[in-house]
Amino acid sequence: MNLHELSPAPGSTHRRKVVGRGPGSGHGKNATRGNKGQKKHGQVNPNFEGGQTPLHRRLPQARGFKPINRVEYAVVNVGDLADLEEGTVVDPQMLHDAGVLRRVDEKIKVLGDGELAVKLTVRAHKFSRTAVEKIQAAGGVVETV
């Protein structure tokens, strides 16, 4: 097969409709636009709904804004770490393998909900003040990644 032998699939292309070229063309006089009215004489605003209140005015406006550089954190509570063995290093890879995180590259914030009695080394991107206090009170180490 050569480049000059290529052609579109049958029925996929159509002739351009030639309008306004007299009565012999079959598309003369009103040129397929009907009789009178705004649609015959000019362009109609695509948002115009015939005098009905348009959709963009019927819907409520969204307030505020969404910051484009917002950082989302996966939340892990101190109580979720209480079942781990003593001396365990808790990091994003370990939490992903345990099924706590969906993705390894998620940022983690450790919150202070729950109790912790096990000595752990916790590596995360962010910690709440109560989480740091509870981990250190149990003899653990807090490391920011």
N, C-alpha and C positions, 0 to 999 in steps of 0.2 A: 504494500500500500504506500502510495506517495502522497505528498502534501496536496497536490492538485486534484487528487481523487477524493478528498474528504468532502462531505456535504452534510448539512444538518439532517436530523431524523425527519422522516415524512410527517407533515402536519405540525411541526414545531415552529415553523416560521409563517408569517402572514404578510400579505401585501398591505402597504400603508393605504388607509382610506383617503382618497382624494375627494375633497368636498368643495362646493361653491364654484363649480366649473360649468354651469349651465344645465338646462333640462335634459340634455342627451346623456349626461353622466349618471343620472339617477340620483345624484346628491346635489342638485341645484337648488335654486331659490332659497330655502331656509337652511340649507347645508346641514341637515340632520339635527338642528337645534330646536325644533318645534316652533310654535307661534308665539311671538311677543314675550315680554318678561325679562327679568334680570339675567337669567341664565342664557338667553339668546343674545342680549346686547353687550354683556361684559362678564368680567370675572366675579364670582360670588365668593365671599369670605368663607373658607372651609369650616370655620367655627360657627357660622350663622345657622341657627336652628329654627328659622321661620318665625321669629318673634318670641318664641319660648325662651325662658331664661336659660342661657347656655350652661353646659355642664361645668365649665371652669368657674362659673359664678355660683353654682348650686353647691359645690363641694366646699367644706371648711378649709381654711388655710392652715398649713402646718406651721407651728410656731417654733421659734428657736433655731438652732443649727446643730449639725453633727460635726465635731472636730475631725479633720482629716488625719491627724496624727495621734488619735486616741490609741492607747495600748490596752488590749484585753488580756486579762490574766485568768488562768485556770486556778480555781480555788481548792486548796487542800487544808482541812482543819487539823489541829493538833490531835484531836480525838481519833482521827483516821489513822494516825501513826502509832497509836497506843498498842496495837496488836503485834507490832514488829519485834524482832529479837533485839536484845541489848547489843549495842556496838554497831548496828547497821548504819551504812551510809545511805541516806535518802537523797537522791538526785533525780533530775528529769528522766534519765534513762531507766532507772530502777522503777519509778512511778509508772512509766509507759509500759514496761514489761509486766507490772502488776495489774495493768488494766485501768489505772486511775486516770491517766491522760490518754487522749485520743491520738495526739501527735507528739513526737519526741521534741520538736522545736517549739512547743507551746511554752509561754512564760508562766511561771508559777508564783502564786502568792499564798503564803502560809498564814492562816488565821488562827486565833486562839480559842476556838470553840471546842470544848471537851477537856479531858484531863490526860496528863502524860506522866507515867511513872518509870519510863524506860529511858536509859541513856542512849541518845542518838546523835549522829552528825547529820544535820539537815542543810542541804545546799539548795537554795531557791533564789528567784530573782527579786522577791520582796517579802517582807515579814511585817505582821502587825506587832504593835508593842506588846500586847498580851501574849502573843505566840512566842516572842523572844524570851519573855519572862518565864513562861512555863517550860520551854525547852531547857533553858539554863538552870532553872530550879531542879529539874530532873537530872542535872549533871551533863547535859548534852551540849553540843557545839553548834552555833549558828554561823553559816557561811553564805555570803551573798555572791551569786554567780555573776 
